[in-house]
Amino acid sequence: MPTYEFWYDETYTYKAWLDADSQEEAEALLVKVRDGEIHLEDLPEFDSTDKGYELLIDTTSVEEVK
């Protein structure tokens, strides 16, 4: 039986929160996360909730693997 490959994209969307003394501190912490200096889980009182999920399958990309 032949094997086929295809492309797909998954997008997970979350809403999150953290504790900070000011908006400036919150933004600075998020810059550290973005730059890879710390992880989301390292943020003070970090928590999140799933807001959405989307799956896109490119049916035109199906090709037999040879």
Beta strands, then each sheet from edge to edge (+ up, - down):
strand 1: 4-17
strand 2: 47-64
sheet 1: 1+ 2-
end
